[in-house]
């Protein structure tokens, strides 16, 4: 094998190896981030109603105040009020006043 051709082959193999290592790191990072995604939060309102939230989003934030729970996840705001469930300002369900778990 002549020298220029051998050098070109070495560079090509080095580039392929580097690319494989970068792809492996990206895959590991994606698996790690996927493992961190999601969570749960819950609490009891002053009315005695239990509110539980589960999310696969990277972020989950909850706030509880007297008779209302506010959940922020996946870019949406979910509000649990005594008689309704509101997602991004739109009522999506009505809640029976006697219901203890939401």
C-alpha positions as CSV (number, residue, x, y, z in Angstrom):
1,X,0.0,0.0,0.0
2,X,1.3,3.4,-0.8
3,X,1.7,6.0,1.9
4,X,-0.9,8.6,0.8
5,X,-3.6,5.9,0.5
6,X,-2.7,4.4,3.9
7,X,-2.9,7.9,5.5
8,X,-6.3,8.5,3.9
9,X,-7.6,5.1,5.2
10,X,-6.3,5.9,8.7
11,X,-8.1,9.3,8.6
12,X,-11.3,7.7,7.3
13,X,-11.3,5.1,10.1
14,X,-10.5,7.7,12.7
15,X,-13.4,9.8,11.5
16,X,-15.8,6.8,11.6
17,X,-14.6,5.9,15.1
18,X,-15.1,9.5,16.3
19,X,-18.5,9.7,14.7
20,X,-19.5,6.4,16.5
21,X,-18.3,7.7,19.8
22,X,-20.2,11.0,19.4
23,X,-23.4,9.0,18.5
24,X,-22.9,6.8,21.5
25,X,-22.6,9.8,23.8
26,X,-25.8,11.3,22.2
27,X,-27.7,8.1,22.8
28,X,-26.5,7.9,26.4
29,X,-27.6,11.5,27.0
30,X,-31.0,10.8,25.5
31,X,-31.4,7.7,27.6
32,X,-30.4,9.6,30.7
33,X,-32.7,12.5,30.0
34,X,-35.5,10.1,29.3
35,X,-34.9,8.4,32.6
36,X,-35.2,11.8,34.4
37,X,-38.4,12.7,32.6
38,X,-41.7,12.6,34.4
39,X,-42.7,12.7,38.0
40,X,-45.6,12.8,40.4
41,X,-47.0,15.4,42.8
42,X,-50.0,15.4,45.0
43,X,-51.6,17.0,48.0
44,X,-54.8,17.5,49.9
45,X,-56.8,20.7,49.6
46,X,-58.5,22.3,52.6
47,X,-61.8,20.9,51.4
48,X,-60.4,17.4,51.9
49,X,-60.1,16.6,48.2
50,X,-56.9,14.8,47.2
51,X,-55.3,15.9,43.9
52,X,-52.6,13.8,42.3
53,X,-50.7,14.6,39.1
54,X,-48.4,12.3,37.0
55,X,-46.5,13.6,34.1
56,X,-44.0,12.3,31.5
57,X,-42.8,15.9,30.8
58,X,-39.4,17.1,31.9
59,X,-41.0,19.6,34.2
60,X,-43.8,19.3,36.7
61,X,-44.8,22.1,39.1
62,X,-47.7,22.2,41.5
63,X,-49.2,24.8,43.8
64,X,-52.0,24.2,46.3
65,X,-54.2,26.9,47.8
66,X,-57.3,26.5,49.9
67,X,-59.7,24.8,47.4
68,X,-57.7,25.0,44.2
69,X,-54.6,23.1,42.8
70,X,-52.6,24.5,39.9
71,X,-50.4,22.1,37.9
72,X,-47.9,23.2,35.3
73,X,-46.5,20.5,33.0
74,X,-45.6,20.0,29.4
75,X,-46.3,23.7,28.6
76,X,-49.8,23.5,30.0
77,X,-51.5,24.9,33.0
78,X,-54.1,22.6,34.7
79,X,-56.3,24.0,37.4
80,X,-58.4,21.8,39.6
81,X,-61.2,23.9,41.1
82,X,-64.0,22.6,43.4
83,X,-66.4,22.0,40.5
84,X,-64.2,21.9,37.4
85,X,-61.0,20.9,35.7
86,X,-59.5,23.7,33.5
87,X,-56.7,23.2,31.0
88,X,-55.1,26.3,29.6
89,X,-58.2,28.4,30.4
90,X,-60.7,25.9,28.9
91,X,-63.0,23.9,31.1
92,X,-62.6,20.3,30.1
93,X,-64.6,18.5,32.8
94,X,-66.9,19.2,35.7
95,X,-66.2,17.7,39.1
96,X,-68.8,16.3,41.4
97,X,-68.6,18.2,44.7
98,X,-68.6,14.9,46.6
99,X,-65.6,13.5,44.7
100,X,-62.7,13.1,47.0
101,X,-59.9,12.1,44.6
102,X,-58.9,13.9,41.4
